[in-house]
């Protein structure tokens, strides 16, 4: 029994080390959805966008991105029993200079208003060579309130953010 526990702990330790040290290049292309963990505050360098109710102009959700840490923050700003999320898309530039899809996902805040959630990401820097052998990385965020009837319709979009620290 003692040997089995040691082997299991060694395997868990190796998996955690590999996860903690993996670079964006090792991340699989494709979809990466996650539930935000609770956050006390937003990074001081984060740029933020608001999704507002079109009728009342009340802020329903806030989404932020920190270039220095690649963290995505999302706040549910209204007590209305609806989750808020940030949908994100990451494109990288290939060696011929064209932009192409790399990965995308969501960061869902299920912590209720007025709490913040954070999803830790690791994007290529805009100035470094990436998995498509080019230089360039950009991210687009959509700050949204969950609308079951028409997903993606209750959002505000950021435009492209070029990811350099």
Buried (B, 14 or more C-beta within 10 A) or exposed (E): EEEEEEEEEEEEEEEEEEEEEEEBEEBEBEEBEBBBEEBEEBBEEBBBBBBBEEEEEEBBBBBBBBBEBBBBBBBBBBEBEBBBBBBBBBBBBBEEEEBEEBBBBBBBBBBEBEBBBBBEBEBBBBEBBBBBEBBBBBBBBBBBBBEEEEEEEBBBEBEEBEBEE
